[in-house]
Amino acid sequence: MEYTAEFERTPAMVRNQKAGLTRRKLLGHASGVAAFGPAFRLMDNATAAPAAPVNKFSAPSDLKITDMRAVTVAANYDYPIIRIDTNQGVYGYGEVFAAGVKGSALMLKAHLLGKNPLDIPGILRSIRNSAGQNFWNTGYGAVDIALHDIAGKVYGVPVWRLLGEKLRDKVLIYCDTTGHKDPKVYARRVARRKEQGFRFFKMDLYTSLVKDRPGAVEPRGVATEKGLGYLCEILAAGRDAIGWDTPLAADHFGPLNVNDSIRYARAFEPYHLAWAEDLIPECWLNWRGFKTITEATTTPVLTGEQAFGLEEGFRDLIDNYAVDLIHPDIVASGGLREIKRIADYAAAHGIPTVIHQPGSPIGQIASAHLAAVLTNFVSCEHHAADMPWWQDLVTKPAKPIINDGYVAVPNEPGLGVELNEAAVREHLRYPGYFEPTPMYNDFITSGFRRAGPWPHFDEEGNWCNCETY
């Protein structure tokens, strides 16, 4: 099997710890190496595409947002896709978090109308407080992606060029696998992923997979020692199916507390996981719990998909070295601009970034643009391996979108994505293809906002329909 720097990074963490390095020493060493930048990094023969001419049909200074519309694609996790339109015919695609609702973005429409979409920082500042933790109100990230798509098209450059230096031409994908309580069946499913060309895998180890075995699960839904042994049988079967030299992660363990998580993580140590994911909830509140787990096991600990924002969701985790890897979601954690901030901050602390992405090709390609510029990147998720029509939702980029376990980073202006209207219409959750949304033209959500004049006596006692404060 061919290896890359991304392949080696996480397993090396476990090997180094077994060789006697502490986490603190390892992270300090990683920070020192990171300071030397590309001199110590495999670049995958990355090349920067020449900038295309500025779009002659667009006058950037006069560009204005005129509309936002949306569709929802029915999938394993529904894909709420948005389109932001402008007065010059340039539009941008974005995506609300998979399994979310398009209203999370549409509610922000009134805050965008009339603004220049090229003022990405200004627009995002004005709507930042709309974003929430735990996958709530992920429209912020959808807007971010759509604005970058527009800006890239207007300036004739790919989105990655708007974010930073291109460090890789292709992005390593990790593939999720559907679970099964029979270890042999689960192993066949994982092996099938390898036959499809994937190089990095994740197993969902639901504790419920062993609930029918006597004495395996406590009433609160957590595995007993006996149950952990059964879960490890499933894990071992998956490990054997893909090989012990292949990256494998695990997720979805159940309602664990800190002590439960330590038991699980220690039980997984012989299987050399790339990471154990989201062992406990709400990482933006419970970084101390994660730190306790991380310091108690050699199994690398990862979290972050439900957290938004560097300051709001990730800084405490990173500053306190509470996890081994961070896992921002391409939409829920804030979109391209915010995740670049988060990943750069983590890299300065020697903590690698994995991208959570269970969405449509729009989210997958947006993630590729972002991953192309991250200095300490491991892999990006794909969660549609059982949906052959997934890539039919777009006419661009070139197919296959995932080739030999990687996604190529587009060099066309914007995201380099165009929807296939016929395929999207075939898979709509609700009728209508980017129908008008006039019901969102007026403000339906806001912070403090002065709406206009009202009838009253002014400070001089005159009756007026005016504004005085």
C-alpha positions as CSV (number, residue, x, y, z in Angstrom):
1,M,0.0,0.0,0.0
2,E,1.2,3.5,-0.8
3,Y,1.8,5.7,2.2
4,T,1.5,9.5,2.6
5,A,2.4,11.8,5.4
6,E,-1.3,11.9,6.3
7,F,-1.3,8.1,6.7
8,E,1.6,8.0,9.1
9,R,0.8,10.9,11.4
10,T,-1.9,9.5,13.7
11,P,-0.6,5.9,14.0
12,A,2.8,7.3,14.8
13,M,1.3,9.1,17.9
14,V,0.4,5.7,19.3
15,R,3.8,4.1,18.4
16,N,5.7,7.0,20.0
17,Q,3.7,6.8,23.2
18,K,4.4,3.1,23.4
19,A,8.1,3.9,22.9
20,G,8.0,6.1,26.0
21,L,7.2,9.6,24.8
22,T,4.6,11.5,26.9
23,R,1.7,13.3,25.2
24,R,3.2,16.6,26.3
25,K,6.6,15.8,24.9
26,L,5.1,14.6,21.7
27,L,2.9,17.7,21.2
28,G,5.9,19.9,22.0
29,H,7.9,18.1,19.4
30,A,5.1,18.5,16.8
31,S,4.9,22.2,17.5
32,G,8.6,22.6,16.9
33,V,8.5,20.7,13.6
34,A,5.5,22.7,12.5
35,A,7.5,25.9,12.9
36,F,9.7,24.8,10.0
37,G,6.7,24.5,7.8
38,P,6.9,22.9,4.3
39,A,10.6,22.0,4.7
40,F,9.4,18.8,6.6
41,R,6.1,18.1,4.8
42,L,5.3,15.9,1.8
43,M,3.5,18.2,-0.7
44,D,1.9,15.6,-3.0
45,N,3.5,17.4,-5.9
46,A,1.2,20.4,-5.3
47,T,1.0,23.0,-8.0
48,A,-0.7,26.3,-8.0
49,A,-3.0,27.0,-10.9
50,P,-2.5,30.3,-12.8
51,A,-5.1,32.8,-12.0
52,A,-7.9,33.0,-14.6
53,P,-8.9,36.4,-16.0
54,V,-11.4,38.4,-14.0
55,N,-14.9,37.7,-15.0
56,K,-15.7,40.3,-17.6
57,F,-19.4,40.0,-16.9
58,S,-19.0,41.1,-13.3
59,A,-18.1,44.5,-11.9
60,P,-17.0,43.6,-8.4
61,S,-17.5,47.0,-6.8
62,D,-21.2,47.0,-8.0
63,L,-22.0,43.4,-7.1
64,K,-25.0,43.0,-4.8
65,I,-26.8,40.0,-3.3
66,T,-30.3,39.8,-4.6
67,D,-31.7,36.5,-3.4
68,M,-31.2,33.3,-1.5
69,R,-33.0,30.1,-2.5
70,A,-32.7,26.4,-1.4
71,V,-33.5,22.8,-2.1
72,T,-33.3,19.7,0.1
73,V,-31.9,16.5,-1.3
74,A,-33.2,13.3,0.3
75,A,-30.3,11.2,1.4
76,N,-28.9,9.2,4.3
77,Y,-28.5,12.7,5.9
78,D,-30.6,15.1,3.9
79,Y,-28.6,17.8,2.0
80,P,-30.1,21.3,2.4
81,I,-28.4,23.2,-0.4
82,I,-28.6,27.0,-0.8
83,R,-27.9,29.3,-3.7
84,I,-27.1,33.0,-3.2
85,D,-27.8,35.1,-6.3
86,T,-26.4,38.5,-7.4
87,N,-27.4,41.4,-9.6
88,Q,-24.8,40.3,-12.2
89,G,-25.8,36.7,-12.7
90,V,-23.0,35.3,-10.6
91,Y,-24.2,32.8,-7.9
92,G,-22.7,30.7,-5.2
93,Y,-23.6,27.3,-3.7
94,G,-23.5,26.5,-0.1
95,E,-24.8,23.7,2.2
96,V,-26.5,23.6,5.6
97,F,-25.3,20.8,7.8
98,A,-26.4,17.4,6.6
99,A,-29.6,16.4,8.4
100,G,-30.3,20.0,9.1
101,V,-32.9,22.3,7.6
102,K,-32.6,24.9,4.9
103,G,-34.3,27.5,7.1
104,S,-31.1,27.7,9.1
105,A,-29.7,29.6,6.1
106,L,-32.8,31.2,4.7
107,M,-33.5,33.0,8.0
108,L,-30.3,35.0,7.3
109,K,-31.5,36.2,3.8
110,A,-32.7,39.6,5.0
111,H,-29.3,40.2,6.5
112,L,-27.6,39.6,3.2
113,L,-29.8,41.4,0.6
114,G,-28.2,44.4,-1.0
115,K,-24.7,43.6,0.4
116,N,-21.6,43.0,-1.7
117,P,-20.9,39.3,-1.5
118,L,-17.2,40.0,-1.8
119,D,-17.2,41.6,1.7
120,I,-17.0,38.1,3.2
121,P,-15.5,39.2,6.5
122,G,-18.0,42.0,7.0
123,I,-21.0,39.8,6.2
124,L,-19.8,37.0,8.4
125,R,-19.3,39.4,11.3
126,S,-22.8,40.7,10.9
127,I,-24.4,37.2,11.2
128,R,-21.9,35.4,13.5
129,N,-24.2,35.5,16.5
130,S,-26.7,33.5,14.5
131,A,-24.6,30.4,14.7
132,G,-25.0,27.8,17.4
133,Q,-23.4,24.8,19.0
134,N,-24.6,21.2,18.6
135,F,-25.6,21.5,14.9
136,W,-28.0,24.4,15.6
137,N,-28.3,27.2,13.0
138,T,-25.6,26.0,10.6
139,G,-26.7,28.5,8.0
140,Y,-23.7,30.6,8.9
141,G,-21.3,28.0,7.4
142,A,-23.5,27.6,4.4
143,V,-23.4,31.3,3.7
144,D,-19.6,31.3,4.1
145,I,-19.2,28.6,1.5
146,A,-21.6,30.3,-1.0
147,L,-19.8,33.6,-0.6
148,H,-16.4,32.1,-1.3
149,D,-17.9,30.4,-4.4
150,I,-19.1,33.8,-5.7
151,A,-15.8,35.5,-4.9
152,G,-13.8,32.8,-6.7
153,K,-16.0,33.1,-9.8
154,V,-15.8,36.9,-9.8
155,Y,-12.0,37.0,-9.4
156,G,-11.4,34.0,-11.7
157,V,-9.6,31.9,-9.0
158,P,-10.4,28.7,-7.2
159,V,-11.6,29.0,-3.6
160,W,-8.4,27.5,-2.2
161,R,-6.5,30.5,-3.5
162,L,-8.8,32.8,-1.4
163,L,-7.8,30.8,1.7
164,G,-4.0,30.4,1.5
165,E,-1.1,28.6,-0.1
166,K,-2.0,25.3,-1.8
167,L,-0.1,22.5,-0.1
168,R,-1.6,19.4,-1.8
169,D,-3.4,18.6,-5.1
170,K,-5.5,15.8,-3.6
171,V,-7.2,15.2,-0.3
172,L,-7.2,11.9,1.6
173,I,-10.7,10.6,2.4
174,Y,-11.8,8.5,5.3
175,C,-14.9,6.4,4.6
176,D,-17.7,5.5,7.1
177,T,-19.0,2.0,7.3
178,T,-22.5,0.9,8.2
179,G,-22.6,-1.3,11.3
180,H,-23.8,-4.9,12.0
181,K,-23.9,-7.0,15.1
182,D,-22.3,-10.0,13.3
183,P,-18.6,-9.5,13.2
184,K,-18.3,-11.4,9.9
185,V,-20.9,-9.3,8.2
186,Y,-19.4,-6.1,9.5
187,A,-16.0,-7.2,8.3
188,R,-17.4,-7.8,4.8
189,R,-18.8,-4.3,4.8
190,V,-15.5,-2.8,5.7
191,A,-13.7,-5.0,3.1
192,R,-16.1,-3.8,0.5
193,R,-15.1,-0.2,1.3
194,K,-11.5,-1.2,0.6
195,E,-12.5,-2.8,-2.7
196,Q,-14.1,0.6,-3.7
197,G,-10.6,2.1,-3.4
198,F,-10.8,3.8,0.0
199,R,-7.6,3.9,2.1
200,F,-8.8,5.2,5.5
201,F,-11.8,3.7,7.3
202,K,-14.1,4.4,10.2
203,M,-16.4,1.9,12.0
204,D,-19.5,2.8,14.0
205,L,-19.2,0.8,17.2
206,Y,-22.6,1.3,18.7
207,T,-22.9,-0.4,22.1
208,S,-26.3,-1.4,20.9
209,L,-24.6,-3.9,18.5
210,V,-24.1,-6.2,21.5
211,K,-27.2,-5.5,23.5
212,D,-28.7,-8.9,22.7
213,R,-25.9,-10.8,24.2
214,P,-26.4,-11.8,27.9
215,G,-24.6,-9.6,30.4
216,A,-23.2,-7.3,27.7
217,V,-24.9,-4.0,28.3
218,E,-25.9,-2.1,31.5
219,P,-29.4,-0.6,31.9
220,R,-28.0,2.8,31.1
221,G,-26.8,1.7,27.7
222,V,-23.0,1.3,28.5
223,A,-21.1,-1.9,27.8
224,T,-20.0,-4.1,30.7
225,E,-16.5,-5.7,30.6
226,K,-18.1,-8.6,28.8
227,G,-19.8,-6.3,26.4
228,L,-16.6,-4.5,25.6
229,G,-15.0,-7.8,24.8
230,Y,-17.8,-8.4,22.2
231,L,-17.3,-4.9,20.8
232,C,-13.7,-5.6,20.4
233,E,-14.5,-8.8,18.5
234,I,-16.3,-6.6,16.0
235,L,-13.4,-4.2,15.9
236,A,-10.9,-7.0,15.4
237,A,-12.9,-8.4,12.5
238,G,-12.9,-5.0,10.8
239,R,-9.2,-4.6,11.5
240,D,-8.4,-8.0,10.0
241,A,-10.5,-7.3,6.9
242,I,-8.5,-4.2,5.9
243,G,-5.1,-5.0,7.4
244,W,-3.3,-3.8,10.5
245,D,-1.3,-1.3,8.6
246,T,-4.3,0.6,7.3
247,P,-5.8,3.6,9.2
248,L,-9.0,2.8,11.1
249,A,-11.1,5.0,13.4
250,A,-14.2,4.3,15.5
251,D,-17.2,6.3,16.5
252,H,-20.8,6.2,18.0
253,F,-20.2,4.3,21.3
254,G,-23.2,5.4,23.2
255,P,-24.1,7.5,26.3
256,L,-20.6,7.3,27.9
257,N,-19.3,9.4,30.8
258,V,-15.6,10.1,31.4
259,N,-14.9,6.8,33.3
260,D,-16.8,4.8,30.7
261,S,-14.8,6.4,27.9
262,I,-11.5,5.5,29.6
263,R,-12.6,1.9,29.8
264,Y,-13.6,1.9,26.1
265,A,-10.5,3.7,24.9
266,R,-8.1,1.3,26.9
267,A,-10.0,-1.7,25.5
268,F,-9.3,-0.4,22.0
269,E,-5.6,0.2,22.5
270,P,-4.5,-3.2,21.0
271,Y,-6.2,-2.3,17.7
272,H,-4.1,0.9,17.0
273,L,-7.0,3.1,16.1
274,A,-6.4,6.4,14.2
275,W,-8.8,7.9,16.8
276,A,-11.8,7.3,19.0
277,E,-14.4,9.9,18.2
278,D,-16.7,11.9,20.4
279,L,-16.5,9.7,23.4
280,I,-18.4,12.2,25.5
281,P,-20.7,15.1,24.3
282,E,-20.4,18.9,24.3
283,C,-16.7,19.4,23.9
284,W,-17.1,23.2,24.0
285,L,-18.2,22.8,27.7
286,N,-16.4,19.7,28.8
287,W,-12.8,20.1,27.7
288,R,-11.7,18.9,31.2
289,G,-13.5,15.6,30.6
290,F,-11.8,15.1,27.3
291,K,-8.4,16.0,28.8
292,T,-8.9,13.4,31.6
293,I,-9.7,10.7,28.9
294,T,-6.8,11.7,26.6
295,E,-4.3,11.5,29.4
296,A,-5.5,8.1,30.5
297,T,-5.1,6.2,27.2
298,T,-2.8,5.7,24.2
299,T,-5.8,5.6,21.9
300,P,-5.9,9.0,20.2
301,V,-8.9,11.0,21.1
302,L,-10.8,13.2,18.6
303,T,-13.8,15.6,18.8
304,G,-15.2,18.8,17.4
305,E,-17.9,18.2,14.8
306,Q,-20.7,19.7,16.9
307,A,-18.7,22.8,18.0
308,F,-18.8,26.2,16.3
309,G,-16.1,28.8,16.3
310,L,-12.5,29.1,17.4
311,E,-13.3,31.2,20.5
312,E,-16.6,29.6,21.2
313,G,-16.0,26.0,20.6
314,F,-12.3,25.0,20.1
315,R,-9.9,27.3,21.9
316,D,-10.2,25.6,25.4
317,L,-9.7,22.2,23.8
318,I,-6.6,23.3,22.0
319,D,-5.0,25.5,24.7
320,N,-5.3,22.7,27.2
321,Y,-4.2,19.9,24.9
322,A,-7.5,18.1,25.8
323,V,-7.6,16.0,22.6
324,D,-5.1,14.5,20.2
325,L,-6.9,15.7,17.0
326,I,-9.7,18.2,16.3
327,H,-12.6,17.4,14.0
328,P,-14.5,20.5,12.8
329,D,-17.5,20.0,10.6
330,I,-17.2,21.9,7.3
331,V,-20.5,23.7,7.9
332,A,-21.4,23.4,11.6
333,S,-18.0,24.6,12.8
334,G,-18.3,27.8,10.7
335,G,-17.4,27.2,7.1
336,L,-14.1,27.7,5.3
337,R,-12.9,31.0,6.8
338,E,-13.6,30.0,10.4
339,I,-12.2,26.4,10.1
340,K,-9.0,27.8,8.6
341,R,-8.7,29.9,11.8
342,I,-9.4,26.9,14.0
343,A,-7.0,24.6,12.1
344,D,-4.2,27.1,12.1
345,Y,-4.5,27.7,15.8
346,A,-4.5,23.9,16.4
347,A,-1.5,23.5,14.1
348,A,0.4,26.1,16.2
349,H,-0.2,23.8,19.2
350,G,0.9,20.6,17.3
351,I,-2.7,19.3,17.0
352,P,-3.8,17.9,13.6
353,T,-7.1,18.6,11.9
354,V,-9.6,16.0,10.5
355,I,-12.6,17.4,8.6
356,H,-16.1,16.1,9.4
357,Q,-18.2,16.1,6.2
358,P,-21.3,13.9,5.8
359,G,-22.9,16.0,3.1
360,S,-23.3,16.4,-0.6
361,P,-20.7,16.9,-3.3
362,I,-20.8,20.6,-2.5
363,G,-19.6,20.0,1.0
364,Q,-17.1,17.5,-0.2
365,I,-15.5,19.8,-2.7
366,A,-15.6,22.8,-0.3
367,S,-13.7,20.6,2.1
368,A,-11.1,19.7,-0.5
369,H,-10.4,23.5,-1.1
370,L,-10.0,24.0,2.6
371,A,-7.9,20.9,3.2
372,A,-5.6,22.0,0.3
373,V,-4.3,24.9,2.4
374,L,-4.1,23.3,5.9
375,T,-0.6,22.7,7.3
376,N,-1.4,19.9,9.7
377,F,-4.2,18.0,7.9
378,V,-5.0,14.3,8.2
379,S,-8.1,13.3,6.3
380,C,-11.7,14.3,5.3
381,E,-14.9,12.3,5.8
382,H,-17.1,10.8,3.1
383,H,-20.4,9.3,4.2
384,A,-22.2,8.3,1.0
385,A,-20.3,5.2,-0.3
386,D,-23.6,3.2,-0.5
387,M,-25.2,5.9,-2.7
388,P,-23.9,5.6,-6.3
389,W,-26.1,8.5,-7.4
390,W,-24.3,10.8,-4.9
391,Q,-21.8,12.2,-7.5
392,D,-24.6,12.4,-10.1
393,L,-25.9,15.4,-8.2
394,V,-23.3,17.5,-9.9
395,T,-22.0,17.9,-13.5
396,K,-18.7,19.3,-12.3
397,P,-16.0,18.5,-11.1
398,A,-14.9,15.6,-13.2
399,K,-15.9,12.1,-12.2
400,P,-15.2,10.1,-10.2
401,I,-15.1,12.7,-7.5
402,I,-13.4,10.2,-5.2
403,N,-10.6,8.4,-7.0
404,D,-8.3,5.8,-5.4
405,G,-9.3,7.2,-1.9
406,Y,-8.6,10.9,-2.7
407,V,-10.5,13.9,-3.9
408,A,-8.7,16.1,-6.4
409,V,-8.6,19.8,-5.5
410,P,-10.3,21.8,-8.3
411,N,-8.6,24.6,-10.0
412,E,-11.6,26.2,-11.7
413,P,-12.9,29.5,-10.4
414,G,-15.0,29.3,-7.3
415,L,-15.8,25.8,-5.9
416,G,-15.7,24.3,-9.4
417,V,-19.1,22.7,-8.7
418,E,-22.2,22.8,-10.8
419,L,-25.5,21.1,-9.9
420,N,-27.1,18.6,-12.2
421,E,-30.7,19.9,-12.1
422,A,-32.2,16.6,-13.4
423,A,-30.5,14.5,-10.7
424,V,-31.3,16.9,-7.9
425,R,-35.0,17.0,-9.0
426,E,-35.0,13.2,-8.9
427,H,-33.9,13.2,-5.3
428,L,-35.8,16.1,-3.8
429,R,-37.1,15.7,-0.3
430,Y,-39.7,18.4,-0.9
431,P,-41.2,19.6,-4.2
432,G,-39.7,22.6,-5.9
433,Y,-36.3,23.5,-7.3
434,F,-34.8,26.7,-5.9
435,E,-38.3,28.2,-5.6
436,P,-38.6,32.0,-4.7
437,T,-38.4,32.7,-1.0
438,P,-40.1,36.1,-0.5
439,M,-41.2,35.1,3.0
440,Y,-37.6,35.5,4.1
441,N,-37.1,39.0,2.6
442,D,-38.0,40.6,6.0
443,F,-36.1,40.0,9.2
444,I,-37.3,37.0,11.1
445,T,-34.3,36.7,13.4
446,S,-31.9,39.3,14.7
447,G,-29.9,40.7,17.5
448,F,-30.5,44.3,18.7
449,R,-31.9,46.1,15.6
450,R,-33.5,49.5,15.2
451,A,-36.3,49.1,12.7
452,G,-37.3,52.7,12.0
453,P,-39.4,55.6,13.2
454,W,-42.5,55.5,15.5
455,P,-45.1,58.0,16.6
456,H,-44.2,59.8,19.9
457,F,-43.3,63.1,21.5
458,D,-39.8,64.1,20.8
459,E,-37.4,65.6,23.3
460,E,-38.8,69.1,22.7
461,G,-42.4,68.0,23.1
462,N,-43.3,67.9,19.5
463,W,-45.4,65.1,18.1
464,C,-43.6,63.2,15.4
465,N,-43.3,60.0,13.6
466,C,-39.5,60.0,13.9
467,E,-36.5,58.4,15.6
468,T,-35.2,59.9,18.8
469,Y,-33.0,58.3,21.4
